[in-house]
Amino acid sequence: MYPTIYHALLDLTGLDLPFLRFLNSFGFFVALAFVFASWTLGLELRRKEGLGLLQPVTRKVTIGLPATPGELIWSGLLGFLLGWKGLHLVLHFAESTADPQGFLLSSKGNFIGGVLVGGLMAWMKWREKQKTRLAEPRTEELRMLPHDHAGNITMVAALWGLIGAKAFHWLENPDEFLSFIKDPGGDGVFSGLTMYGGLIVAGFMVIRYFRNNGIPAWEGADSAAPGVMLAYGVGRIGCQVSGDGDWGIVNNAPAPGWIPDWLWSYTYPNNVNGVGIPYTGTPCFESYCTVLPEPVFPTPIYESIVCIGFFFLLWALRKRITTPGIIFFTFLLLNGIERFFIEKIRVNVAFAGSWTQAEVISLGLVIVGIAGIIRLRRKDHSPATDATPDN
């Protein structure tokens, strides 16, 4: 396993670049997942624009205003944080890179560096606005195409996805929430994320963004669905590479001859959580040198293979299915089926009796997916109704 990109490069190429300790392997693949989601969303929105299914929206903007106090304060605060941490990192590089997450979330920093960089960034913002300032600001109409929103939509999904993933994890593990309240820290914020929580909360907020920006909800949801499935699959690669605990139950059964041993069961040496017993093999990464005492199903790999396969299926269907909303509900159906069955061999906390939270949610997605497909197909065959919801 490679807890960070630093460990991956060190093992694969021999390059020793300590600053890469700040780049967590799981975080890297999550970022990559959002890049793919944004890319596919942009492609699909452009395609629908070309077909006339999506129209540009005109908004009024004011040109020539000076920098507001809020803009200057925000730029100054951001610069202060960068300078505060950045100069301390330069002056205490070895100490800071030994425990990157602990350093970033600690009170360690350089006040002078913070003041200098914060002041510089506030001045740069003021100077930037002065260049375009007009004696008499004017109002102009800005024409925005739906694909112009792809980056903003991705940012909304990323922010609310993190919030939802953390909230659902705490709902499933209230003891961890209580521990976080008593002792707030980086591990409490960034460890333990429930993907379905992120999916649900981000989904609601993205639909809200569609409606607020004149993008038909069903057309927008259909455009995003294949990319979300792809992002889910890529994100699970991060779970596997880092060994973040999203593995399966113990699997001591002998592997069938047609499947590689590592794909049948795995012990996750050097996992990022430091779970297991001391690891005596190589490489043995400091602070992560543990291995599971018994092999388990490598479920993240299974989910990656299935979800990336489902992406190609949805990508192929998107031009054949013309009823708005069907692709989105097909995504819910496929993702629900995949997750429901993977839970049977996955380690998780019981939520409702013997059911896990993911099993409850995935079954709900299957039901909603089937119901949505049936309803929209019926409406599509009714000449008196329109399948596209109002915005």
N, C-alpha and C positions, 0 to 999 in steps of 0.2 A: 504494500500500500504506500501511497505517497501523500502524507498529510498536507504538504505545500508544494508549490511548483518548484521551489528550491530543491526539495528532496528528489523530485522527479528528474530534474536536470542533472543533479549530482550523480544519481545512480545510472542514468542512461547515457550521459555524455562525459561525466567527470568534471563538469564545470562547477566551480564553487562560487556562487553569487549570493552572498548572505542577504542582500536586500530583497531577494525573492521569497524570503520567509514570510513577508507580509502578504503574499498572494496565496491564500488558502486554495487547495485543489478543488474542494467542493464549491467555493465561491466563484472560482474561475469558470467552472462548467455551468453554473447558474447564470453567470454573466453571458457566456456563450449561448445559452439557451434563449435568453432574452434577445440577443442579436438575431438569431435565426427566426424567432417569432416576429420581430419587427420587420425583418426582410420579407418573409412570406406574406405578412399582412399588407405591406406596401405593394407587393406584386399583385395581390388579389384585389386590392382597392383600385389600383390602376386598371386592371382588366375590367372591373365592373363599371368604371368611369367610361371606358371605351365603348362598352355596350349600352351606355345611357342609363344604367341602373342607379348610378349615383351622380348627383349634381353638385356643382360648386356652391358654396355659401358666401355671401357678401357680408362683411362686418365693417363697422365704422371704427377707425382708429385716429387718435390725435397725434399729429406730427409736430416736433419742435419744442417739446416740453423740456425743462431743465431736470436734472437729477432730483429725485424726491429724497427727503430725509430717510425714509424706509430703505430705499435702494443703497444709499451711502452706508447706513448702519449695517445692512446685510452684507455688503461687500467687505466692510471693515471687520465684521465678526468672522467671516470666512477666512479672510487674510490672517487675522490674529491666530485662529486655530492652526492654519498651515505653518505660520512662522513659529508659533509656540512649540509645536511638535517637531517641525522640520529642523530647526536649529539644534534642538536637544538631540535629535537623531544623528546629526552630523558630528556633534561634539562627543557623543557617547554611543558610537555606532555599534560596537561589540555587545555592550550591555543591552541596547535596545533590540537588536536583531536576535538575541538569545531567546527572548519571549516577546514576539511582536504584538500579539493580541493584548498581553498584559500591559505593555508599554502604551499602546494606543488608548486603552481605557483607564489608564492610571492618571494621577494628577501631575505626573512628571512633564516638564516642559520648560521652555526658556522664555521668560516674560519679555525681555528686550526684543528677541526675534519676533514675538507675537505683535508687539507694538509697531515695529518697523514694517513688517509685511502687511499688517492690517491697515496702517496708514497709507502705504503705497497702493493697495488695492482700492481703498476708498477714493484716493486721488485719481486713480486711473478711471474709475467709474464716472467721477465728476467731469474729468476731461473728455471722456467719450461722449457724454451727453451734451457738453458745451459745443462740440463740433457740429452737432445737428440742431442746436437750439435756434429758434426763430424769434424775432421780435414779437410776432403775433402767431402763436401756434394755430395750425389749421387742421380741420378734420377731413380725412380721406376715406374712401371705401377700399377695403382690402378683400380681394377675391381669393378664397382658399378652397382648394380641391380636397376631397376626403383623404387622399394619400399623403397630403401635407401633415396630417395629424398622426401619422404612424409613430413617430418618435415620442410625441406626448402621450399617446395611448400606451406605449411600452413603459414609460416612466410611471404612469398611473398604476399599471398592472404590477410593476416591480415594488413600488412603495406599499400599496395596499395588500399585495401578495405576502410580503414579509409580515405585515401587521396581522393579517388573517392567519398565517401559518403559526405565528407565535401564540395568538389568542386561542386557537383550537388546541394547540399542544398543552397550554395551561389548563384548558377545560378538561382535557383528558388526564392531566397529571396535576391536580390542584396542590399537591404537596410541593412541587417544584415552584409554583407561583408563590406560595407562602414563604419558601426559602429565598426567593428573589426579593420579596418585599423586605425581608429582614436584612438581606445582604445583597443589594443591587450590584451587578457586575457584568462584564462582557460575556462570560459563559452563560449567565442566565438569560441574556438577550438573544444571542446568536446560536446557541446550541439548543437542540430540541425544536424542530419545526415540523408542522403537519402539513403536507403538501395539499391535501384537500381543503384545509382551512384557507390557505393562500388562494387556491383555485376559486373557491366560492366567493370570498370577499372581493378579490380582484375582479371576478366576473361581474358582480353587481356594480362595482365602481366604473368599470369600462363601459357597461351598458349605459350607465348614467352619463358618461362622457359622450357617448354616441348621441344621445338624445339632446344634450346641451349644445352640441355643435352641428346639428342638422344632418346627422348621418342616420338613415333608417336602421332601426335596431336589429331587425333580422338580417339585413344585408351586411351590416357591420359584424354581427356575431358569426355569420357564415364565413366572412373573410378572415376572421381571427382563428376560427376553430382548428384548421389544419396545423397552423403554426403553434398553437397551444399544445397540441398533441406531440408535435416534434420537440417543443421545448421540454415537455414532461420527460420524454425519452432521453434527451441530452442531459437534463438535470440528474436523472438516475445514473448516468455514467459517472457524474461527480460523486454520487453516493458510493459507488463501487470503488472508484480510484482512491478516495480518501478513507474508506472504511468507517463511515460515520454511524454505524449501528443499525442501519436499515437492512439488516440481513435476515435470513430465514431461520427456521428451527434446525436443530441438530440433525444431521444426515450422515449416518454411519453406514448406510447401505452401499454395496459395491457399485461403481459406475458401470452403466452399460457400455459395451465395446465401442459403440458408435459416437459416444460423447466424450470430450476431453475431461480429464479429472477436475480441472479448475472450474469447469462450467457445471459440474455435478455437485461438488462440495468444496468448501474453501475455509481456511482458518484465519484469514485477514491479519497477516503479520504487519506490524507497524501501523495499526489502525489509529486514526486521529483521536479517538476517544481514550486510548491507552487501556483498553479493556482486555482482560485475559491474564495469562501467566507470562513470566519472562521469556523472551524470544532468544534462542541461542543460534539462530541462523544468520545469514547475511543477505542484504545489508541490515544493520541494526541501527536505526536512527535514534539519537539521544532524545529522551523524553517521550518516545513513542514505541520503545522496544518491547512490545507485548504481542501475544498471539492467542487466539482462542484455543482452549484446551481440547475442543472437539470441533470437527468440521461442520459447517452449516450450509444450507442452500444459499447460493449467491443471488438472491432475489432481485437486487437492483439490475443485474445484467438481463434477467428474464424480462423485466419491465421495459428496459431500454429496447430490446429486440422487438417486443410486441408493439410498443407505442410508436417506434419509428416505422414499423411496418404499417400500422394503422394510419400514420401520417400519409404515406404514399397512397393508401387506399382512398382517404378523404381527398387528397390532391387530384386523384384520377376522377373521382365522382363529382367534383365541384363544377365541371363543365356540363355534365350530363343531367344533374338535378337542378331544375330551374325554380322550384318553389322556394321562396325565401324562408329560412329557418330550418329546413330539413337537414342541411349539413351540420348545423349546430346541434340539433337533437341527436343526430347520428353520432356525433362526437361524444355526447353525454352517454349514450347507450354503449358505445365501444369501450370508453374509459371505465365505465361502471362495471362492465363484464370483466375486463382485465383485472381491475383492482379487487373485485370480490373474490375471484379464484386465487389470486396471488396471496391473499390474506390467509388462506388455508395452510400455507407453509411458511408464513412470515411471523417473526417475533413481534408481538404487540400487546398492549394492555387491554384487558376486557373492559368494555364500556357499558353495555347493557346486557346483563346476564353473562352468557358465554360469547356474546358478539363484541367485536371491536368497533371503535368509532368509524374506522374506514369501511367496515362491512356494512354498517348501517347507512352511511352516506352513499356508498357505491350502489347498494340496492335501490336507494332513492333515486340515484341518477339513471339507473336502468328503467325504472318505472316512469320517471319524467320523460326520458328519451323516447320510449315507446309511445306514451300518451301524446307527446308533442308531435311526433311523426304522423300518427293517425289523425290527429286534429287538423294539422296543416294540410294533409293530403285531402281530407274531406272538404276543407274550405277552398282548396285550390280547384276542386271539381264543382264548386258551387258558383254559378255566374253572378250571384248577387252579393258575394263577399270578396274581400281582399285579404290575402294572407299576411301582408305587411302591416305591422302595428303602427299606430300613430306616434309621432314624435313631438 
